[in-house]
Amino acid sequence: MENEIDTGTGRNILPKCLREKRQMIDTVVFTALVSIVFLLFSIPFSHNAWFKLGNSVFTIFTILFAIGGLGIIIVSRIVMYRTRMRFEMTYFQYVLWCTSEIILICMLYTLFTVLIAKPEEYSAFGVFMSSLLYGFISVGVPYILAAMYFIILDQENTIRLTHMSEVVSDEVITSGNSEKITLFDSSGVLRLSVSSGNLYYIESNDNYVMVWYTDNRGELKKYLLRCRMKMVEESFLGSYLVRCHRRFIVNMEKVKVLRREKDGYVLEMDNDTIPQIPVTKTYVDNVLQVFTDKKPLVF
């Protein structure tokens, strides 16, 4: 996905992939592993390290500090994830957020050091400044590497919504078939180009999506594409392709009826061979907004 830019303010908006649950979990696990390895190798060279494993009271404090440091990161990432829909985060805010996590961990380390090791030759401020260096290496570097990896991966999983004039094709351009939806796989290879008037819905299937559309004979077909559902949703924001369920994105122009049932809303497509598609509470507002603008039949 391209880096988003707020044209009104000129701010660089953080890619949404960095605030997704899966990426955050992977970042925390990767950072924890790198930090453990780094600290084990750096302890012999540290002048105020008190970490120890074995039959020692320091072992308990080492475990407590590790749990505390990991807890800071986990709580911080939960807050970051749960606020993703409330505000967009810039690169600067993300860096500031990550820096705050490192500072809190270093403050925790300083507290443990002052209370446990009680170094006479070093002040609390000196211990804190020293821990900042180790903190930015053991936590900051993994953050940077993880962010770079997920941004690159996000860019490779691109699905673009374009017009026929932007797509190389031998198909004759007509007024009723000018808008084309082009779908690329995770390697950036064009796999499917379908008229928006023929696309019905997209269904999630683990690491793949199934694209349901009709061919030139009107027969319903499906195409399996390796790509994440989240990327499909973000690529088609602002169009009639709207997510209505964890598993489904529907072309609202192909919806015939929106009906409210006991368990919630369901969508009926204008193709009788397609079963009704449920609308979950998470996405009902987006669907209703499109229906308000489109003014379809609602029962």
VMD Tcl script that draws the C-alpha trace (Angstrom):
set ca {
  {0.00 0.00 0.00}
  {1.25 3.46 -0.80}
  {2.27 5.73 2.04}
  {-0.74 7.87 2.84}
  {-0.37 11.65 2.92}
  {-2.82 14.07 4.48}
  {-3.06 16.58 1.67}
  {-4.69 19.12 3.94}
  {-1.82 19.32 6.38}
  {1.04 17.70 4.49}
  {1.52 15.11 7.24}
  {2.75 11.63 6.45}
  {0.10 9.21 7.70}
  {1.31 5.91 9.13}
  {0.32 2.87 7.02}
  {-2.65 1.15 8.61}
  {-0.86 -2.19 8.49}
  {1.37 -1.18 11.43}
  {-1.69 -0.90 13.68}
  {-3.26 -4.23 12.76}
  {-3.50 -6.94 15.40}
  {-1.41 -9.55 13.57}
  {1.44 -7.15 12.87}
  {1.46 -5.88 16.44}
  {1.63 -9.40 17.88}
  {4.49 -10.29 15.52}
  {6.30 -7.06 16.42}
  {6.03 -7.74 20.17}
  {7.24 -11.34 19.80}
  {10.12 -10.36 17.49}
  {11.18 -7.51 19.80}
  {11.05 -9.74 22.88}
  {13.26 -12.39 21.25}
  {15.80 -9.86 19.96}
  {15.91 -8.10 23.35}
  {16.58 -11.34 25.22}
  {19.42 -12.30 22.88}
  {20.91 -8.80 22.99}
  {20.79 -8.56 26.79}
  {22.36 -11.99 27.25}
  {25.30 -10.94 25.08}
  {25.58 -7.42 26.50}
  {25.40 -8.19 30.23}
  {29.13 -9.02 30.55}
  {29.98 -5.62 29.06}
  {27.54 -3.60 31.17}
  {28.85 -1.84 34.26}
  {25.52 -1.82 36.11}
  {23.80 -5.01 34.90}
  {22.34 -7.18 37.65}
  {20.51 -9.77 35.50}
  {21.14 -13.33 36.63}
  {19.63 -16.73 36.01}
  {19.98 -19.62 38.44}
  {19.57 -20.07 42.16}
  {19.68 -16.43 43.12}
  {17.31 -13.78 44.37}
  {18.36 -11.76 41.32}
  {16.71 -14.40 39.17}
  {13.31 -13.46 40.59}
  {13.95 -9.76 39.95}
  {15.17 -10.54 36.44}
  {11.95 -12.38 35.67}
  {9.87 -9.61 37.25}
  {11.62 -6.95 35.19}
  {11.17 -8.97 32.00}
  {7.47 -9.38 32.72}
  {7.15 -5.69 33.57}
  {8.94 -4.55 30.42}
  {6.91 -6.88 28.22}
  {3.74 -5.76 29.99}
  {4.49 -2.12 29.13}
  {4.82 -2.99 25.45}
  {1.71 -5.20 25.39}
  {-0.52 -2.64 27.13}
  {0.83 0.12 24.87}
  {0.14 -1.91 21.72}
  {-3.37 -2.79 22.89}
  {-4.12 0.90 23.33}
  {-2.61 1.67 19.92}
  {-4.74 -1.03 18.30}
  {-8.00 -0.05 19.98}
  {-7.60 3.62 19.07}
  {-6.84 2.92 15.40}
  {-10.40 3.80 14.35}
  {-10.52 7.02 16.40}
  {-7.57 8.81 14.89}
  {-4.93 8.41 12.21}
  {-1.36 8.29 13.40}
  {1.51 10.05 11.67}
  {5.04 8.66 11.39}
  {6.19 11.22 13.95}
  {3.49 10.18 16.42}
  {4.38 6.52 15.93}
  {8.06 7.20 16.60}
  {7.10 9.25 19.66}
  {4.83 6.44 20.86}
  {7.59 3.82 20.48}
  {10.12 6.13 22.16}
  {7.76 6.54 25.12}
  {7.60 2.76 25.49}
  {11.40 2.56 25.57}
  {11.63 5.38 28.11}
  {9.11 3.67 30.41}
  {11.07 0.40 30.21}
  {14.30 2.25 31.00}
  {12.64 3.95 33.97}
  {11.55 0.53 35.21}
  {15.09 -0.78 34.81}
  {16.47 2.22 36.70}
  {14.01 1.61 39.53}
  {15.03 -2.05 39.79}
  {18.72 -1.12 39.65}
  {18.50 1.53 42.36}
  {16.44 -0.68 44.67}
  {18.26 -3.96 44.04}
  {21.83 -3.43 42.89}
  {22.19 -0.10 44.75}
  {25.27 1.08 42.85}
  {27.19 3.54 44.97}
  {29.34 4.92 42.16}
  {26.40 5.67 39.81}
  {23.43 7.96 40.32}
  {19.90 7.07 39.27}
  {20.21 9.55 36.41}
  {23.44 7.93 35.24}
  {21.85 4.48 35.31}
  {18.85 5.80 33.37}
  {20.97 7.41 30.67}
  {23.03 4.24 30.32}
  {19.89 2.12 30.05}
  {18.55 4.37 27.29}
  {21.38 3.27 25.00}
  {20.64 -0.41 25.62}
  {16.91 0.26 25.35}
  {17.08 1.89 21.95}
  {19.31 -0.90 20.64}
  {17.39 -3.86 22.09}
  {13.88 -2.46 21.52}
  {14.19 0.41 19.05}
  {16.12 -1.51 16.40}
  {13.64 -4.44 16.34}
  {10.81 -1.89 16.05}
  {12.47 -0.32 13.03}
  {13.18 -3.66 11.36}
  {9.63 -4.92 11.99}
  {8.08 -1.71 10.67}
  {10.21 -1.80 7.51}
  {9.32 -5.45 6.92}
  {5.57 -4.94 7.30}
  {5.54 -1.79 5.17}
  {7.38 -3.60 2.36}
  {5.06 -6.60 2.71}
  {2.07 -4.28 2.69}
  {3.24 -2.65 -0.53}
  {3.61 -6.04 -2.20}
  {0.05 -7.02 -1.26}
  {-1.43 -4.29 -3.43}
  {-4.83 -4.39 -5.05}
  {-5.57 -1.37 -7.18}
  {-8.86 0.13 -8.24}
  {-8.37 1.76 -11.63}
  {-10.22 2.85 -14.73}
  {-10.02 1.24 -18.11}
  {-7.96 4.11 -19.46}
  {-5.23 3.18 -16.98}
  {-5.18 -0.53 -17.80}
  {-3.55 -2.17 -20.79}
  {-6.22 -4.32 -22.40}
  {-7.47 -5.37 -25.80}
  {-11.07 -5.00 -24.69}
  {-13.12 -2.35 -26.49}
  {-13.94 0.57 -24.20}
  {-17.64 1.28 -23.92}
  {-19.55 3.71 -21.77}
  {-21.15 0.88 -19.83}
  {-17.90 -0.92 -19.18}
  {-15.35 1.83 -18.53}
  {-14.57 1.07 -14.91}
  {-12.33 -1.92 -14.35}
  {-11.25 -3.48 -11.12}
  {-7.76 -4.90 -11.40}
  {-6.56 -7.34 -8.79}
  {-2.92 -8.15 -8.09}
  {-1.56 -11.00 -6.02}
  {0.95 -10.68 -3.17}
  {3.82 -10.68 -5.70}
  {2.41 -7.66 -7.55}
  {1.38 -9.73 -10.58}
  {-1.88 -8.80 -12.29}
  {-4.18 -11.81 -11.92}
  {-7.68 -10.58 -12.70}
  {-9.30 -7.59 -14.39}
  {-13.07 -7.51 -14.17}
  {-15.72 -4.93 -14.95}
  {-17.26 -3.40 -11.84}
  {-20.66 -4.30 -13.25}
  {-19.76 -8.00 -13.19}
  {-18.16 -8.20 -9.75}
  {-20.51 -9.36 -6.99}
  {-18.52 -9.97 -3.84}
  {-15.16 -11.00 -2.42}
  {-14.88 -13.71 0.20}
  {-12.02 -14.31 2.63}
  {-10.42 -17.75 2.71}
  {-7.45 -17.71 5.13}
  {-4.52 -16.13 3.24}
  {-6.54 -16.08 0.03}
  {-9.63 -14.29 -1.23}
  {-12.26 -15.66 -3.58}
  {-13.52 -13.16 -6.12}
  {-17.08 -13.92 -7.30}
  {-18.07 -12.44 -10.66}
  {-20.06 -13.23 -13.80}
  {-18.45 -13.90 -17.16}
  {-19.63 -12.63 -20.54}
  {-22.27 -15.39 -20.62}
  {-23.70 -14.34 -17.26}
  {-22.42 -17.42 -15.42}
  {-21.20 -16.95 -11.85}
  {-17.50 -17.70 -11.52}
  {-14.95 -17.54 -8.72}
  {-11.26 -16.71 -8.83}
  {-8.87 -17.61 -6.02}
  {-6.28 -14.91 -5.31}
  {-3.49 -14.91 -2.75}
  {-4.01 -11.67 -0.84}
  {-5.18 -10.48 2.57}
  {-8.78 -9.35 3.04}
  {-7.63 -6.24 4.91}
  {-5.75 -5.04 1.86}
  {-8.83 -5.47 -0.29}
  {-10.89 -3.41 2.13}
  {-8.35 -0.57 2.31}
  {-7.78 -0.54 -1.45}
  {-11.46 -0.01 -2.21}
  {-12.29 2.63 0.40}
  {-14.68 5.20 -1.01}
  {-16.08 2.87 -3.68}
  {-19.17 0.67 -3.79}
  {-17.05 -2.27 -2.67}
  {-17.86 -2.26 1.04}
  {-16.94 -4.68 3.80}
  {-20.03 -6.01 5.55}
  {-18.61 -8.98 7.42}
  {-15.31 -10.44 8.57}
  {-15.45 -12.72 5.54}
  {-17.23 -10.59 2.92}
  {-16.79 -7.47 0.83}
  {-19.77 -6.80 -1.44}
  {-20.36 -4.66 -4.50}
  {-23.25 -2.54 -3.22}
  {-24.35 -1.78 -6.77}
  {-25.22 -5.47 -7.14}
  {-27.31 -5.61 -3.94}
  {-31.06 -5.88 -4.51}
  {-32.40 -5.89 -0.94}
  {-31.19 -5.01 2.53}
  {-33.36 -6.84 5.05}
  {-33.35 -6.70 8.83}
  {-33.82 -10.05 10.52}
  {-33.75 -11.28 14.10}
  {-29.98 -11.68 14.18}
  {-29.21 -8.53 12.19}
  {-29.15 -7.30 8.60}
  {-28.66 -9.47 5.54}
  {-28.00 -8.57 1.90}
  {-29.67 -10.13 -1.13}
  {-27.80 -9.82 -4.41}
  {-29.47 -9.41 -7.78}
  {-28.30 -12.91 -8.70}
  {-30.56 -15.64 -7.28}
  {-27.75 -18.20 -7.23}
  {-25.89 -16.21 -4.57}
  {-27.00 -16.92 -0.98}
  {-27.82 -13.96 1.23}
  {-24.81 -12.33 2.85}
  {-24.86 -11.33 6.55}
  {-23.96 -7.88 7.86}
  {-22.26 -7.82 11.26}
  {-22.51 -5.02 13.83}
  {-18.92 -3.95 13.20}
  {-19.67 -2.95 9.61}
  {-23.39 -2.16 9.69}
  {-22.91 1.63 9.84}
  {-20.77 1.64 6.69}
  {-23.30 -0.49 4.85}
  {-26.25 1.62 5.95}
  {-24.44 4.78 4.88}
  {-23.96 3.44 1.37}
  {-27.57 2.30 1.28}
  {-28.74 5.72 2.40}
  {-26.92 7.30 -0.52}
  {-27.93 4.58 -2.95}
  {-31.54 4.31 -1.69}
  {-32.17 0.59 -2.34}
  {-35.04 -1.51 -1.02}
  {-34.95 -1.99 2.75}
  {-37.33 -4.23 4.66}
}
mol new
graphics top color blue
foreach p $ca { graphics top sphere $p radius 0.5 }
foreach p [lrange $ca 0 end-1] q [lrange $ca 1 end] { graphics top cylinder $p $q radius 0.2 }
display resetview
